[in-house]
Amino acid sequence: MDQYDNDYNLENVIKVQVEKLRNQCKHFQGIQQGTCKAGVNYRQLAGGPDYIEESGFSWLDRLPCLPRRKQEKGIRILCEKFEHFSEEEIEKQRIELIQLINIDAPLFNQVCQAIRKKHKISNPQLPLLSHAGKGVIAGTMECLKCQGSLVYEISGRNAIKIKCKTPDCLHMEEP
């Protein structure tokens, strides 16, 4: 489940994140970190060329750390430190995610619409990025709840972070 419904549904976000946890290594902490929590260098583990044109696979597709980004079969590297999250760990992270979210779905839809308008994104479908993998959308805008300052960031992998600078106001963060 990679796409969110047109009507943003926080339950769906939680389900998507839980499914990601079930299919990734517990040591993974983001490609940008260079190494996982177990000390494995992602690029060294993957080895080989950066991109294989005939198959369309990149070195990221060879990593065992993440769920497959493509349905096709390709070479996956084995990692001796790969470890799945336990069901208890997944449940703990699910509860933490729920606690991170202090925003209701209709208000979040309004924030998303405002961000789309500000950045001239015409695609009405969530995730916000119609250009996944092409960078980050970030900025500030007036908070629709308290009229304070709302900071937002949508990463190239569609992770959304929204936080009002007013204490106990809007806050939503996908891990």
DRENDO-1510 file (C-alpha; in Angstrom, 1 decimal, always signed):
<recs>
REC; n; res; u; v; w
REC; 1; MET; +0.0; +0.0; +0.0 .
REC; 2; ASP; +2.0; +3.0; -1.3 .
REC; 3; GLN; -0.7; +5.5; -2.0 .
REC; 4; TYR; -3.0; +7.3; +0.4 .
REC; 5; ASP; -6.6; +7.8; -0.4 .
REC; 6; ASN; -7.7; +11.2; -1.9 .
REC; 7; ASP; -9.4; +11.9; +1.4 .
REC; 8; TYR; -6.5; +11.8; +3.8 .
REC; 9; ASN; -7.1; +9.2; +6.5 .
REC; 10; LEU; -4.8; +9.1; +9.5 .
REC; 11; GLU; -5.7; +5.4; +10.1 .
REC; 12; ASN; -4.3; +4.7; +6.6 .
REC; 13; VAL; -1.0; +6.5; +7.4 .
REC; 14; ILE; -0.6; +4.3; +10.5 .
REC; 15; LYS; -1.4; +1.2; +8.5 .
REC; 16; VAL; +1.1; +2.1; +5.8 .
REC; 17; GLN; +3.8; +2.8; +8.4 .
REC; 18; VAL; +3.1; -0.5; +10.2 .
REC; 19; GLU; +3.3; -2.4; +6.9 .
REC; 20; LYS; +6.7; -0.7; +6.1 .
REC; 21; LEU; +8.0; -1.7; +9.6 .
REC; 22; ARG; +7.0; -5.3; +8.9 .
REC; 23; ASN; +9.0; -5.3; +5.7 .
REC; 24; GLN; +12.2; -3.5; +6.7 .
REC; 25; CYS; +15.2; -4.2; +8.8 .
REC; 26; LYS; +14.9; -2.9; +12.4 .
REC; 27; HIS; +18.5; -1.4; +12.0 .
REC; 28; PHE; +17.6; +0.8; +9.0 .
REC; 29; GLN; +17.8; +4.5; +9.8 .
REC; 30; GLY; +17.6; +6.1; +6.3 .
REC; 31; ILE; +19.9; +6.0; +3.3 .
REC; 32; GLN; +21.1; +9.6; +4.1 .
REC; 33; GLN; +22.8; +8.2; +7.3 .
REC; 34; GLY; +25.2; +6.1; +5.2 .
REC; 35; THR; +25.2; +3.3; +7.8 .
REC; 36; CYS; +22.5; +1.4; +9.7 .
REC; 37; LYS; +22.2; +1.2; +13.5 .
REC; 38; ALA; +24.2; -2.1; +13.3 .
REC; 39; GLY; +27.1; -0.3; +11.6 .
REC; 40; VAL; +26.6; -1.7; +8.1 .
REC; 41; ASN; +27.5; +0.8; +5.3 .
REC; 42; TYR; +24.5; +0.7; +2.8 .
REC; 43; ARG; +26.5; +1.5; -0.3 .
REC; 44; GLN; +29.3; -1.0; +0.5 .
REC; 45; LEU; +26.7; -3.7; +1.2 .
REC; 46; ALA; +24.9; -3.2; -2.1 .
REC; 47; GLY; +28.1; -3.0; -4.1 .
REC; 48; GLY; +28.0; -3.0; -7.9 .
REC; 49; PRO; +27.0; -0.2; -10.3 .
REC; 50; ASP; +24.8; +2.7; -9.2 .
REC; 51; TYR; +22.2; +1.9; -11.8 .
REC; 52; ILE; +21.6; -0.9; -14.3 .
REC; 53; GLU; +19.9; +0.6; -17.2 .
REC; 54; GLU; +18.5; -2.6; -18.8 .
REC; 55; SER; +16.7; -3.6; -15.6 .
REC; 56; GLY; +16.0; -0.2; -14.3 .
REC; 57; PHE; +17.4; -1.2; -10.9 .
REC; 58; SER; +19.6; +1.0; -8.7 .
REC; 59; TRP; +21.9; +0.0; -5.9 .
REC; 60; LEU; +19.0; +0.8; -3.5 .
REC; 61; ASP; +17.0; -2.1; -5.0 .
REC; 62; ARG; +19.7; -4.5; -4.0 .
REC; 63; LEU; +19.5; -3.6; -0.3 .
REC; 64; PRO; +17.7; -6.1; +1.9 .
REC; 65; CYS; +16.9; -3.3; +4.5 .
REC; 66; LEU; +13.8; -2.0; +2.8 .
REC; 67; PRO; +10.6; -3.4; +1.2 .
REC; 68; ARG; +11.1; -3.8; -2.6 .
REC; 69; ARG; +10.3; -0.7; -4.5 .
REC; 70; LYS; +9.6; -2.7; -7.7 .
REC; 71; GLN; +7.6; -5.8; -8.3 .
REC; 72; GLU; +10.2; -7.3; -10.6 .
REC; 73; LYS; +12.7; -9.7; -9.3 .
REC; 74; GLY; +16.3; -8.5; -9.0 .
REC; 75; ILE; +19.4; -9.4; -7.1 .
REC; 76; ARG; +19.1; -8.8; -3.4 .
REC; 77; ILE; +22.1; -8.7; -1.2 .
REC; 78; LEU; +22.0; -10.7; +2.0 .
REC; 79; CYS; +23.0; -9.0; +5.2 .
REC; 80; GLU; +24.0; -11.0; +8.2 .
REC; 81; LYS; +22.7; -8.3; +10.5 .
REC; 82; PHE; +19.2; -8.0; +9.0 .
REC; 83; GLU; +16.6; -8.3; +11.7 .
REC; 84; HIS; +12.8; -7.9; +11.5 .
REC; 85; PHE; +10.9; -5.9; +14.0 .
REC; 86; SER; +9.1; -8.1; +16.6 .
REC; 87; GLU; +5.3; -7.7; +16.8 .
REC; 88; GLU; +5.9; -6.0; +20.2 .
REC; 89; GLU; +8.3; -3.5; +18.6 .
REC; 90; ILE; +5.8; -2.8; +15.8 .
REC; 91; GLU; +3.0; -2.2; +18.3 .
REC; 92; LYS; +5.2; +0.1; +20.3 .
REC; 93; GLN; +6.1; +2.2; +17.3 .
REC; 94; ARG; +2.4; +2.2; +16.2 .
REC; 95; ILE; +1.4; +3.7; +19.5 .
REC; 96; GLU; +4.3; +6.2; +19.3 .
REC; 97; LEU; +3.1; +7.2; +15.8 .
REC; 98; ILE; -0.4; +7.8; +17.1 .
REC; 99; GLN; +1.0; +9.9; +19.9 .
REC; 100; LEU; +3.0; +12.0; +17.4 .
REC; 101; ILE; -0.1; +12.8; +15.5 .
REC; 102; ASN; -2.0; +15.7; +17.1 .
REC; 103; ILE; -4.1; +16.7; +14.1 .
REC; 104; ASP; -7.4; +15.6; +12.7 .
REC; 105; ALA; -7.9; +14.4; +9.2 .
REC; 106; PRO; -10.2; +17.3; +7.9 .
REC; 107; LEU; -7.8; +19.9; +9.1 .
REC; 108; PHE; -4.8; +18.0; +7.7 .
REC; 109; ASN; -6.6; +17.9; +4.3 .
REC; 110; GLN; -6.9; +21.7; +4.5 .
REC; 111; VAL; -3.2; +22.1; +5.3 .
REC; 112; CYS; -2.3; +19.8; +2.4 .
REC; 113; GLN; -4.5; +21.9; +0.1 .
REC; 114; ALA; -2.8; +25.1; +1.2 .
REC; 115; ILE; +0.6; +23.5; +0.6 .
REC; 116; ARG; -0.5; +22.4; -2.8 .
REC; 117; LYS; -1.7; +25.9; -3.7 .
REC; 118; LYS; +1.5; +27.5; -2.3 .
REC; 119; HIS; +3.7; +25.2; -4.3 .
REC; 120; LYS; +1.5; +25.1; -7.4 .
REC; 121; ILE; +1.0; +21.3; -7.2 .
REC; 122; SER; -2.0; +20.5; -9.3 .
REC; 123; ASN; -2.2; +16.8; -8.5 .
REC; 124; PRO; -5.1; +16.5; -6.0 .
REC; 125; GLN; -4.0; +13.0; -5.0 .
REC; 126; LEU; -2.0; +12.4; -1.8 .
REC; 127; PRO; +0.8; +11.9; -1.2 .
REC; 128; LEU; +1.5; +15.6; -1.9 .
REC; 129; LEU; +4.5; +14.9; -4.0 .
REC; 130; SER; +3.7; +14.3; -7.6 .
REC; 131; HIS; +7.5; +14.4; -8.0 .
REC; 132; ALA; +8.6; +11.7; -5.5 .
REC; 133; GLY; +12.4; +11.3; -5.5 .
REC; 134; LYS; +13.0; +14.8; -6.8 .
REC; 135; GLY; +13.6; +16.6; -3.6 .
REC; 136; VAL; +11.9; +18.2; -0.6 .
REC; 137; ILE; +9.1; +20.6; -0.4 .
REC; 138; ALA; +9.5; +22.7; +2.8 .
REC; 139; GLY; +8.4; +26.0; +4.1 .
REC; 140; THR; +6.3; +27.9; +6.6 .
REC; 141; MET; +2.8; +29.1; +6.4 .
REC; 142; GLU; +0.0; +30.4; +8.7 .
REC; 143; CYS; -1.4; +27.7; +10.9 .
REC; 144; LEU; -5.0; +27.0; +10.0 .
REC; 145; LYS; -5.8; +26.2; +13.7 .
REC; 146; CYS; -4.2; +29.0; +15.7 .
REC; 147; GLN; -2.9; +31.4; +13.0 .
REC; 148; GLY; +0.7; +30.9; +14.4 .
REC; 149; SER; +3.6; +29.7; +12.3 .
REC; 150; LEU; +3.3; +26.2; +10.8 .
REC; 151; VAL; +6.5; +24.6; +9.5 .
REC; 152; TYR; +6.2; +21.7; +7.0 .
REC; 153; GLU; +8.4; +19.4; +5.1 .
REC; 154; ILE; +7.5; +16.7; +2.6 .
REC; 155; SER; +10.5; +14.5; +1.7 .
REC; 156; GLY; +11.2; +13.0; -1.6 .
REC; 157; ARG; +10.0; +9.7; -0.2 .
REC; 158; ASN; +6.6; +11.3; +0.8 .
REC; 159; ALA; +7.3; +11.4; +4.5 .
REC; 160; ILE; +5.3; +14.4; +5.9 .
REC; 161; LYS; +6.3; +16.6; +8.9 .
REC; 162; ILE; +4.0; +19.4; +10.0 .
REC; 163; LYS; +4.5; +21.3; +13.3 .
REC; 164; CYS; +3.0; +24.5; +14.5 .
REC; 165; LYS; +5.4; +26.6; +16.6 .
REC; 166; THR; +2.6; +27.2; +19.1 .
REC; 167; PRO; +2.9; +24.6; +21.9 .
REC; 168; ASP; +0.2; +21.9; +21.8 .
REC; 169; CYS; -1.1; +22.9; +18.4 .
REC; 170; LEU; -0.8; +21.0; +15.1 .
REC; 171; HIS; +1.9; +18.3; +14.9 .
REC; 172; MET; +2.1; +15.4; +12.5 .
REC; 173; GLU; +5.2; +13.5; +11.6 .
REC; 174; GLU; +5.5; +10.3; +9.6 .
REC; 175; PRO; +8.7; +8.4; +10.6 .
</recs>
